Amino acid sequence: MLAVLTGIVQTLVFAATVGCSSPPPQITIEDPYGELSPVFIGAGSFYLKIRNAGGRDALIGAQVDLPKTVLELHEVRDNRMVRVTKVDVPSRETVELRPGGFHIMVFNMPKTIQKGSELALTLKFDRSGERTVAVRFRK
């Protein structure tokens, strides 16, 4: 009888755990591009669409393979750029990083980076890990 009761409790615990967890995210990156700052040399922004066909996730960082380069997640609020720690990517939705909204700022790029330059941008997600995409600067 104890074995049967133990089995029932284990089944209920497993069912509760599975029922409460979010399914894994299914992240794809679309239309990535960069724009160089018209004001600051060595600065620019990255824009892209994050499509999620699965469970919730969050973009928590980004990097490029250039020494001394700094990347930050930003959002525009009340016409001011504000640094944020993450960009939520809800389940079964698309989040667009775009001018005037969420975007990735890049600072301290070498002067050799110009219109037409391409970089490997690695995006860091809370649940999905890292995704690397090629990004070309438009202007």
C-alpha positions in Angstrom: 0.0 0.0 0.0 2.9 2.4 0.8 4.4 1.8 -2.6 1.1 2.6 -4.3 0.7 5.8 -2.3 4.3 6.8 -3.0 3.8 6.3 -6.7 0.6 8.4 -6.7 2.4 11.3 -4.8 5.4 11.1 -7.3 3.0 11.2 -10.2 1.1 14.2 -8.8 4.4 16.1 -8.1 5.6 15.4 -11.7 2.3 16.5 -13.2 2.3 19.7 -11.2 5.9 20.5 -12.2 5.3 19.9 -15.9 2.0 21.8 -15.9 3.6 24.9 -14.3 6.7 25.2 -16.5 6.8 27.2 -19.7 7.6 25.2 -22.9 11.1 25.9 -24.3 11.5 29.0 -26.4 12.0 28.6 -30.2 14.0 31.7 -31.1 14.8 32.8 -34.6 16.4 36.1 -35.6 15.2 38.0 -38.7 16.3 41.1 -40.7 19.4 42.1 -38.6 21.1 45.4 -39.6 23.2 48.1 -38.1 23.4 51.9 -38.4 26.4 54.0 -37.6 25.9 57.0 -35.5 25.9 60.2 -37.5 27.2 62.1 -34.4 29.7 59.8 -32.6 32.6 58.1 -34.3 32.8 54.4 -33.3 29.2 54.2 -32.2 26.1 52.7 -33.7 22.9 50.7 -33.2 21.8 47.2 -34.1 18.2 46.4 -35.0 16.4 43.1 -35.7 13.3 41.0 -35.1 13.2 38.2 -32.5 10.6 35.7 -33.4 9.6 33.2 -30.7 7.4 30.2 -31.6 7.8 28.6 -28.1 7.8 29.6 -24.5 8.9 32.9 -22.9 12.5 34.1 -23.0 14.4 37.4 -22.6 17.3 39.0 -24.5 19.8 39.7 -21.7 22.9 40.9 -23.6 24.9 41.0 -26.8 28.6 41.1 -27.9 30.8 41.4 -31.0 34.3 40.0 -31.4 36.1 43.4 -31.4 38.4 44.4 -28.6 37.2 47.2 -26.2 33.8 47.3 -27.9 30.9 47.8 -25.5 27.3 46.7 -26.3 24.2 47.8 -24.2 20.5 47.1 -24.5 18.5 50.3 -24.8 15.0 51.5 -25.0 13.6 54.9 -26.0 11.3 56.3 -23.3 9.9 59.9 -23.6 12.3 60.6 -26.4 15.3 59.6 -24.2 17.5 56.6 -24.6 17.5 54.5 -21.4 19.8 51.4 -20.7 17.8 48.3 -19.8 19.0 44.9 -18.4 16.7 42.8 -20.6 14.2 42.8 -23.4 11.3 40.3 -22.7 10.4 38.0 -25.6 6.9 36.7 -24.8 5.7 33.2 -25.8 4.6 33.0 -29.5 5.3 36.6 -30.3 7.8 38.7 -32.3 9.7 41.5 -30.7 11.2 44.2 -33.0 14.3 46.1 -32.0 13.9 49.2 -34.1 14.8 52.9 -34.2 12.8 54.7 -31.5 12.2 51.6 -29.4 14.3 48.7 -28.1 17.8 48.5 -29.7 21.3 47.4 -29.1 23.9 50.2 -28.8 27.5 49.6 -29.7 30.4 51.8 -28.6 34.2 52.0 -29.1 34.2 50.4 -32.5 37.4 50.7 -34.5 37.4 53.5 -37.1 37.7 50.9 -39.8 34.0 50.0 -39.2 32.0 51.9 -41.8 28.9 51.6 -44.0 29.0 48.1 -45.6 31.1 46.5 -42.8 29.7 43.3 -41.4 30.1 42.0 -37.9 29.1 38.7 -36.1 26.6 39.8 -33.4 26.1 37.3 -30.6 22.8 37.7 -28.8 22.5 36.2 -25.3 19.1 34.9 -24.2 18.0 33.9 -20.7 16.6 30.5 -21.6 17.8 29.9 -25.2 21.5 30.6 -24.7 23.4 32.3 -27.5 22.6 33.0 -31.1 25.0 34.5 -33.6 23.9 36.5 -36.7 25.8 38.5 -39.3 25.0 42.2 -39.2 25.9 44.7 -41.9 25.9 48.5 -41.4 23.6 50.4 -43.6 24.6 54.0 -42.7 
